[in-house]
Amino acid sequence: AEAEKLFSQALEQNPNHPDAEVWRVRRGLALHLQKKHQEAIDALTPVLETLKTPATIAEAHYLIGASQAELGQFAPAIEALEASLKADAKWRQADDALLVLAHAHNRTGKPQQAAATASRLIAEFPKSRLMDQAHYRLAEYSYATGGFDTAAANYQIVLDNYKNSPLRPHAMYGLGWSLLSRNEYEAAEKAFDQLVTEFPDDKLVARARYARGMARQ
C-alpha cells in the first residue's frame, strides 16, 4: 500500500520523468499484490500505448492478464498474457506468464493447449523457480486428456527432483491415480501408501485411503 502511494505521488510530481513508465507499471504491480485486481487492470490498461521498453510492456500485459485470471476473466487473460510474451519472450517473469497462461487455457476448456504451454515453460526456462509447479501442472493437464504416461512421468519428476515442494502430497496422489488408470495396481497402492505415511495430516489422506482401497481391490 505504501509503495502504491509513493509511486502515485512520484507520477503526480514528475509525470515526464525518464522513469515514469516504470513507475506506472510498478504502481500496477503494487495494486496487483494487494489483490486490487480490477484497480490494477484499470490503472495499467490506459498506459499500455505509452510504454516503450519491451520488458516494461511485457510486465504491464502480464499484470493485466494475471489480474484478469484472478477475477476469473480467463479469455481476456489469455490475450493479455500472449501479448506479454510477444512483447518480450524472455523478460524476467516470462515463466510466470507461461504458468498463468497454461492455467487460463485449462480453465477455458483447452487442456491440450494448457499442456503445450506448460511444456514450453519447462523447455525454455529449465532453471525457473517454478519448475515443480510446471511439471505438476503438465501432469494434471495430461491426465485430463488421458495422457496417463506423461502424467505419471511428470508427477514422478516432482517427487524425485523437488523434495521441498509443497506439491509433494498432491504429486503422490496424482501419481497414484495415473498408475491406477494404467491398471498398475501395486504401484498405485505404493504411491497412495507413501502419501498416507509421509503426510498423515494432509487433507488428501482420506481420498488417498479410498483410492488405495480401490487399488488393493
C-alpha positions in Angstrom: 0.0 0.0 0.0 2.9 2.4 0.8 4.5 1.6 -2.5 1.3 2.3 -4.4 1.1 5.7 -2.6 4.7 6.6 -3.3 4.5 5.7 -7.0 1.3 7.8 -7.3 3.0 10.8 -5.7 6.1 10.4 -7.9 3.9 10.4 -11.1 1.9 13.4 -9.9 5.0 15.4 -9.2 7.2 14.2 -12.2 4.9 12.9 -14.9 7.6 13.4 -17.6 10.5 11.8 -15.6 12.5 9.3 -17.7 11.5 6.5 -15.3 7.8 7.4 -15.3 6.8 4.4 -17.4 8.5 2.1 -14.9 6.7 3.9 -12.0 3.3 3.4 -13.8 3.9 -0.3 -14.1 5.2 -0.6 -10.5 2.1 1.1 -9.3 0.1 -1.6 -11.1 2.2 -4.2 -9.5 1.5 -2.8 -6.1 -2.2 -2.9 -6.7 -2.0 -6.5 -8.0 0.0 -7.6 -4.9 -2.7 -6.1 -2.7 -5.3 -8.2 -4.6 -6.9 -5.0 -6.0 -7.1 -6.7 -9.3 -9.7 -4.6 -11.1 -7.9 -1.4 -10.0 -4.6 -2.9 -11.4 -6.3 -3.5 -14.7 -7.9 0.0 -14.7 -4.5 1.6 -13.9 -2.4 -0.3 -16.4 -4.7 -0.6 -19.5 -4.7 3.2 -20.3 -0.9 3.4 -20.2 -0.1 0.5 -22.4 0.3 2.6 -25.5 2.7 5.0 -23.8 5.2 2.2 -22.8 8.3 1.9 -25.0 10.6 -0.7 -23.4 9.8 -4.3 -24.4 10.3 -5.7 -20.9 8.0 -2.9 -19.4 5.3 -3.6 -22.0 5.6 -7.3 -21.2 5.3 -6.7 -17.5 2.2 -4.5 -17.9 0.4 -7.0 -20.1 1.4 -9.8 -17.6 0.0 -7.9 -14.6 -3.3 -7.2 -16.5 -3.5 -10.9 -17.5 -2.7 -12.2 -14.1 -5.3 -9.8 -12.5 -7.9 -10.9 -15.1 -7.2 -14.6 -14.3 -7.6 -13.9 -10.6 -11.0 -12.4 -11.4 -12.0 -15.4 -13.5 -11.8 -13.5 -16.7 -9.8 -16.2 -18.5 -10.4 -15.3 -22.2 -9.1 -11.7 -21.9 -6.3 -13.0 -19.6 -5.1 -15.3 -22.4 -5.0 -12.3 -24.8 -3.0 -10.2 -22.3 -0.6 -13.0 -21.4 0.1 -13.8 -25.0 0.7 -10.1 -25.7 3.2 -10.1 -22.8 5.2 -13.0 -24.3 5.0 -11.4 -27.7 6.5 -8.1 -26.4 9.4 -9.9 -24.7 9.5 -13.7 -24.6 12.5 -13.7 -22.2 11.6 -10.9 -19.7 12.3 -11.7 -16.1 8.8 -13.1 -15.3 8.1 -14.8 -18.7 8.0 -18.1 -16.8 5.3 -16.7 -14.5 3.4 -15.5 -17.6 3.5 -19.0 -19.1 2.3 -20.7 -15.9 -0.7 -18.4 -15.7 -1.4 -18.7 -19.4 -1.4 -22.5 -19.0 -3.9 -22.2 -16.2 -6.1 -19.8 -18.2 -6.1 -22.2 -21.2 -7.1 -25.1 -18.9 -9.9 -23.0 -17.3 -11.3 -22.2 -20.8 -11.6 -25.9 -21.6 -8.4 -26.3 -23.5 -6.2 -28.7 -21.5 -4.1 -29.7 -24.6 -3.1 -26.0 -25.1 -2.5 -25.8 -21.3 -0.2 -28.8 -21.5 1.7 -27.4 -24.5 2.2 -24.1 -22.6 3.5 -25.9 -19.5 5.8 -27.9 -21.8 7.1 -24.6 -23.3 7.8 -23.3 -19.8 9.8 -26.4 -19.0 11.7 -26.3 -22.3 12.6 -22.6 -22.3 13.2 -22.0 -18.6 14.8 -25.2 -17.1 16.2 -23.2 -14.2 13.0 -21.5 -13.3 11.9 -21.4 -9.6 8.5 -22.6 -10.9 9.7 -25.9 -12.3 7.9 -28.0 -9.7 4.7 -26.2 -10.5 5.3 -26.5 -14.2 5.8 -30.3 -14.1 2.8 -30.7 -11.7 0.5 -28.7 -14.0 1.7 -30.6 -17.0 0.9 -33.8 -15.2 -2.6 -32.5 -14.4 -3.4 -31.3 -17.9 -2.0 -34.5 -19.4 -4.1 -36.7 -17.0 -7.2 -34.7 -18.0 -6.7 -35.6 -21.7 -5.9 -39.3 -21.0 -2.2 -39.0 -21.2 -1.5 -41.1 -18.2 2.1 -41.9 -19.2 3.0 -38.3 -19.4 1.1 -37.5 -16.2 2.8 -40.2 -14.2 6.3 -39.2 -15.5 5.8 -35.6 -14.5 4.3 -36.4 -11.1 7.4 -38.5 -10.6 9.7 -35.7 -11.6 8.2 -33.5 -8.9 8.7 -36.3 -6.3 12.3 -37.0 -7.4 13.6 -33.6 -8.0 11.8 -31.2 -5.7 12.0 -32.7 -2.2 10.8 -29.5 -0.5 8.0 -28.7 -2.8 4.6 -28.1 -1.1 3.1 -30.0 -4.1 4.6 -33.4 -3.0 1.4 -34.8 -1.4 -0.6 -33.7 -4.5 2.0 -35.3 -6.8 1.8 -38.6 -4.9 -2.0 -38.5 -5.1 -1.8 -37.7 -8.8 0.8 -40.3 -9.5 -1.4 -42.9 -7.7 -4.3 -42.1 -9.9 -2.2 -42.1 -13.1 -0.9 -45.6 -12.2 -4.4 -46.8 -11.3 -5.7 -45.5 -14.6 -2.9 -47.6 -16.3 -4.0 -50.7 -14.3 -0.7 -50.7 -12.4 -2.4 -51.5 -9.1 0.5 -52.5 -6.9 2.5 -49.4 -8.0 -0.6 -47.2 -7.4 -1.1 -48.7 -3.9 2.5 -47.8 -3.1 2.0 -44.2 -4.2 -1.1 -43.7 -2.1 0.6 -45.5 0.8 3.5 -43.1 0.6 1.1 -40.2 0.8 -0.7 -41.6 3.8 2.6 -42.4 5.6 4.5 -39.2 4.9 1.7 -36.7 5.2 -0.8 -38.3 7.7 -2.4 -34.9 8.4 -2.9 -33.8 4.8 -6.4 -33.1 3.6 -5.8 -35.6 0.8 -5.3 -38.6 3.1 -9.0 -39.6 3.3 -9.2 -39.7 -0.5 -5.8 -41.4 -0.7 -7.1 -44.2 1.6 -10.1 -44.6 -0.6 -8.0 -44.8 -3.8 -5.6 -47.2 -2.0 -8.5 -49.4 -1.2 -9.5 -49.4 -4.9 -6.0 -50.4 -5.9 -6.0 -53.2 -3.4 -9.3 -54.5 -4.5 
